[in-house]
């Protein structure tokens, strides 16, 4: 047995040495002996080039990264910083669990910003409807087991919703709406994607219907049933954005959660209503928000069109949070020249405690909206 262990260890060490030698040969700078080589050896340039190239071509580097990631994922249900791993392949963004020391102050500042935006819109005869998107961990907490967000996050949604409504801004309870849709909907249509930060088209449709009801209740929209329809295509595999925090490919790709099945949704106007839409000189409803609105795969803008029965023009932008796109829209020529009747502002709750650069900025003054 000792002889076998010694042989196996020697074979493994030999394989590593061969891989290292091959990587060293491929990484060696080919101009190390050319003109000026002496100076480059003396100032360390050749050494730095070699180290950089060696890291890139060493075959066991990827194996080592994948192996450590596999150990953390399998034994401890952990990934790279930025993801929280749940059961059954469910992944959550760590932003729903992180709490900065000044989180409460940031929430207050962002709620004050929402109030300032409402005042500016009112000065241009535009109404504001807030779509406060609850955290994925709040809508689908079961895979997390006993792991709970910190206290600052546990009460965040209720506090934020009350803060918006206290400023006389219509904002339906999307947590209650999504929870109700989840209970009555088929298991194949969860409200959030398993491996992604975002909601599913079913979750987006549920939120859109709740928002349309709130808009009608506040006298901000008149229902026009049958103006739009949504065509649902076949499901395609979707590799969620949170899989990037599990570096298991290529060596341990089989350990990754399976991709989500995402059906393609496309909302289009019906031919009978085309004439009505052609008469609209400017958009009556504008959508501003994050990738929850900007990414066509979730079809949130389309679901709003169908639920409201009228066109919705989106100014949402990914990767900037909910506040920067709104400030940019308010400062845009489009808003200055044709303020809409209604602005729907989609904002995930997890952004409220976060800092935006140096903190929330102020919108343009109501007297100078452009």
MIGU-67969 format. One record per residue (C-alpha): residue in three letters; y negated, x negated, z negated. Coordinates in pm, whole numbers, padded with zeros to 5 digits, always signed. Each point is the difference from the previous one (the first is absolute). Example, Ala and Ser with C-alpha at 12.3 -4.5 7.8 and 13.67 -1.06 7.14 Angstrom:
REM MIGU-67969
ALA+00450-01230-00780
SER-00344-00137+00066
This chain:
REM MIGU-67969
UNK+00000+00000+00000
UNK-00239-00284-00085
UNK+00077-00160+00337
UNK-00074+00329+00175
UNK-00332+00042-00185
UNK-00096-00356+00081
UNK+00084+00051+00367
UNK-00194+00327+00013
UNK-00304-00153-00171
UNK+00008-00296+00232
UNK+00025+00225+00305
UNK-00293+00208-00119
UNK-00208-00310-00073
UNK+00090-00143+00338
UNK-00105+00319+00175
UNK-00334-00005-00180
UNK-00051-00367+00096
UNK+00081+00075+00364
UNK-00242+00292+00003
UNK-00265-00214-00164
UNK+00053-00283+00247
UNK-00021+00242+00294
UNK-00316+00152-00139
UNK-00147-00345-00059
UNK+00068-00104+00357
UNK-00159+00318+00137
UNK-00298-00034-00233
UNK-00073-00367+00062
UNK-00337-00042+00179
UNK+00069-00131+00350
UNK-00331-00190+00017
UNK+00053-00191-00325
UNK+00025-00328+00196
UNK-00270+00070+00259
UNK-00362-00115+00014
UNK-00175+00024-00333
UNK+00331+00043-00180
UNK-00086-00263-00260
UNK-00310+00182-00119
UNK+00185+00331-00007
UNK+00279-00151-00214
UNK-00259-00162-00227
UNK-00203+00318-00068
UNK+00310+00217-00048
UNK-00047+00219+00309
UNK+00354-00066+00125
UNK+00147+00082-00341
UNK-00185+00331-00020
UNK+00107+00092+00353
UNK+00361-00085-00084
UNK-00002+00211-00317
UNK-00152+00295+00184
UNK+00245-00018+00289
UNK+00296-00062-00234
UNK-00074+00314-00198
UNK-00013+00197+00323
UNK+00330-00125+00149
UNK+00218-00065-00306
UNK+00287+00249+00048
UNK+00071+00051-00369
UNK-00360+00090-00084
UNK+00046+00360+00116
UNK+00338+00011-00171
UNK-00153-00109-00329
UNK-00281+00257+00022
UNK+00244+00275+00092
UNK+00246-00102-00273
UNK-00258+00011-00279
UNK-00130+00332+00130
UNK+00355+00136+00008
UNK+00066-00109-00359
UNK-00319+00165-00123
UNK+00064+00317+00199
UNK+00369+00047-00085
UNK+00004-00114-00363
UNK-00347+00098-00121
UNK-00123+00261+00255
UNK-00304-00212+00075
UNK-00183-00109+00313
UNK-00305-00209+00074
UNK-00317+00091-00191
UNK-00134+00317+00155
UNK+00309+00221-00012
UNK+00181+00194-00271
UNK+00368+00055+00075
UNK+00161+00330-00093
UNK+00352+00132+00035
UNK+00167+00114+00323
UNK-00223-00217+00220
UNK-00331+00153-00115
UNK-00294-00242+00001
UNK-00348+00048-00147
UNK-00323-00192+00040
UNK-00093-00194-00313
UNK-00354+00133+00038
UNK+00124+00320-00165
UNK+00099-00201-00308
UNK-00270-00269-00030
UNK-00295+00067-00227
UNK-00303-00228-00013
UNK-00197-00035-00325
UNK-00296+00187+00152
UNK+00213+00275+00157
UNK-00173+00281-00191
UNK-00344-00123+00106
UNK+00111-00021+00363
UNK+00130+00356-00010
UNK-00334+00121-00135
UNK-00191-00196+00265
UNK+00212+00138+00282
UNK-00033+00358-00126
UNK-00377-00050-00013
UNK+00014-00124+00359
UNK+00186+00317+00103
UNK-00283+00203-00155
UNK-00261-00202+00187
UNK+00182+00056+00329
UNK+00010+00376-00067
UNK-00378+00003-00053
UNK-00064-00194+00318
UNK+00223+00232+00202
UNK-00165+00306-00152
UNK-00340-00132+00110
UNK+00133+00008+00357
UNK+00162+00344-00048
UNK+00350-00146-00006
UNK+00256+00098-00264
UNK+00248-00237-00163
UNK+00368+00072-00066
UNK+00192-00271-00191
UNK+00370-00063+00065
UNK+00108-00193-00308
UNK+00345-00137+00088
UNK+00227-00044-00304
UNK+00197-00318-00047
UNK+00349-00022+00145
UNK+00130-00090-00346
UNK-00149+00323-00129
UNK+00154+00224+00267
UNK+00340-00175+00009
UNK+00052-00167-00343
UNK+00379+00041-00034
UNK+00106-00330+00167
UNK-00222-00191-00247
UNK+00215+00096-00299
UNK-00170-00096-00323
UNK-00265-00212+00169
UNK-00333+00176-00029
UNK-00348-00091+00123
UNK-00241-00121-00272
UNK-00191+00263-00199
UNK-00311-00050+00216
UNK+00199+00121+00302
UNK+00197+00274-00173
UNK-00311+00211-00058
UNK-00187-00117+00310
UNK+00066+00289+00238
UNK-00095+00275-00243
UNK-00311-00191-00105
UNK-00110-00068+00357
UNK+00063+00355+00120
UNK-00197+00142-00292
UNK-00280-00251+00065
UNK-00030+00109+00363
UNK+00016+00371-00074
UNK-00254-00036-00281
UNK-00253-00103+00266
UNK+00053+00332+00181
UNK+00199-00168+00277
UNK+00299+00195+00134
UNK+00320-00199-00058
UNK+00341+00166-00008
UNK+00270-00127-00233
UNK+00212-00189+00253
UNK+00236-00118-00274
UNK+00096+00361-00073
UNK+00017+00078+00373
UNK+00223-00298+00087
UNK+00223+00064-00301
UNK+00043+00364+00103
UNK+00073-00094+00362
UNK+00254-00255-00117
UNK+00183+00258-00213
UNK+00026+00260+00277
UNK+00040-00234+00297
UNK+00328-00141+00133
UNK+00117-00328-00156
UNK-00026-00166+00343
UNK-00379+00042-00011
UNK-00135-00191-00301
UNK-00375-00005-00055
UNK-00017-00382+00006
UNK+00189-00261+00199
UNK+00263-00191-00194
UNK-00093-00352+00119
UNK-00367+00060+00078
UNK-00320+00058-00195
UNK-00090+00309+00201
UNK+00095+00364+00009
UNK+00230+00156+00257
UNK-00117+00247+00265
UNK+00141+00271-00230
UNK-00218-00125-00286
UNK-00303-00022+00229
UNK+00062+00355+00124
UNK+00032+00130-00356
UNK-00329-00166-00097
UNK-00173+00132+00313
UNK+00105+00358-00073
UNK-00128-00030-00358
UNK-00332-00141+00123
UNK-00036+00274+00260
UNK+00055+00260-00271
UNK-00265-00164-00220
UNK-00244-00014+00293
UNK+00049+00369+00075
UNK-00032+00088-00367
UNK-00333-00185-00020
UNK-00128+00168+00316
UNK+00008-00326+00194
UNK+00249+00104+00267
UNK+00102+00313+00188
UNK+00369+00019+00086
UNK+00093+00002+00369
UNK+00378+00033+00001
UNK+00181-00118+00308
UNK-00268-00238+00126
UNK+00230-00302-00035
UNK+00369-00070-00011
UNK+00200-00301-00113
UNK+00290-00131+00206
UNK+00264-00193-00196
UNK+00204-00259+00184
UNK+00307-00193-00100
UNK+00014-00227-00301
UNK-00043-00375+00045
UNK+00071-00279-00251
UNK-00311-00100-00194
UNK-00020-00329-00190
UNK-00251+00066-00272
UNK-00286-00232-00090
UNK+00152-00070-00344
UNK+00303-00175+00153
UNK-00231-00297+00062
UNK+00023-00070-00374
UNK+00378-00049+00021
UNK+00048-00328+00195
UNK+00375+00040+00058
UNK+00013-00055+00375
UNK+00183-00150+00177
UNK+00267-00117-00243
UNK+00025+00307-00225
UNK-00132+00271+00228
UNK+00293+00224-00097
UNK-00140+00032-00354
UNK-00323+00162+00118
UNK-00042+00374-00050
UNK+00075+00185+00323
UNK-00305+00098+00203
UNK-00149+00346-00032
UNK+00065+00259+00268
UNK-00341+00107+00129
UNK-00030+00294+00238
UNK-00272-00022+00262
UNK-00264+00275-00042
UNK-00263+00090+00258
UNK-00255+00279-00049
UNK-00161+00145+00311
UNK-00232+00294+00082
UNK+00154+00306+00155
UNK-00110+00083+00354
UNK-00139+00335-00111
UNK-00248-00166-00235
UNK-00115-00278+00233
UNK-00307+00194+00113
UNK-00115+00051-00356
UNK+00029-00368-00072
UNK-00187-00097+00315
UNK-00307+00187-00123
UNK-00035-00219-00312
UNK-00284-00249+00058
UNK+00065-00205-00312
UNK+00289-00023-00246
UNK-00024+00256-00277
UNK+00250-00181-00224
UNK+00018-00373-00062
UNK+00279-00188-00179
UNK-00077-00326-00180
UNK+00253-00203-00195
UNK+00267-00266-00002
UNK+00320-00071+00192
UNK+00138+00326-00144
UNK-00234+00164+00253
UNK-00043-00272+00263
UNK+00367-00063+00078
UNK+00116+00251+00260
UNK+00361-00028-00116
UNK-00074+00221-00302
UNK-00192+00251+00217
UNK-00241+00094-00280
UNK-00291+00064+00236
UNK+00228+00209+00220
UNK+00125+00199-00298
UNK-00361+00070-00100
UNK-00079+00123+00352
UNK+00290+00241-00012
UNK-00072+00117-00357
UNK-00373+00049+00065
UNK+00035+00127+00355
UNK-00274-00228+00132
UNK-00055-00355+00115
UNK-00023-00281-00254
UNK-00158-00332+00098
UNK+00130-00294-00201
UNK-00211-00293-00117
UNK+00274-00128-00230
UNK+00077-00373+00000
UNK+00299-00193-00134
UNK-00010-00296-00239
UNK-00347+00072-00141
UNK+00063+00257-00274
UNK-00174+00339+00002
UNK-00354-00103-00088
UNK-00101-00250+00269
UNK+00093+00237+00288
UNK-00211+00278-00153
UNK-00303-00226-00044
UNK+00038-00123+00358
UNK+00024+00356+00130
UNK-00311+00110-00188
UNK-00186-00293+00152
UNK+00128+00069+00353
UNK-00192+00147+00296
UNK+00264+00273+00027
UNK-00086+00140-00340
UNK-00374-00048+00050
UNK-00002+00189+00330
UNK+00254+00275-00076
UNK+00089+00061-00365
UNK+00317+00211-00018
UNK+00036+00324-00189
UNK+00276-00146-00218
UNK+00106-00353-00096
UNK+00350-00044-00141
UNK+00023-00320-00204
UNK+00357-00120-00058
UNK+00036-00248-00287
UNK+00320-00119-00170
UNK-00041+00005-00376
UNK+00115-00360-00040
UNK-00325-00127+00157
UNK-00221+00153-00268
UNK+00062-00272-00266
UNK-00022-00283+00254
UNK-00303-00213+00075
UNK-00149+00003+00350
UNK-00150-00345+00041
UNK-00279+00003-00257
UNK+00062+00364-00091
UNK-00083+00335+00156
UNK-00300+00001+00230
UNK-00256+00276+00023
UNK-00026+00219+00310
UNK-00327+00025+00190
UNK-00264+00204-00174
UNK+00001+00372+00093
UNK-00348-00033+00146
UNK+00114-00282+00228
UNK+00356+00085+00102
UNK+00021-00230+00297
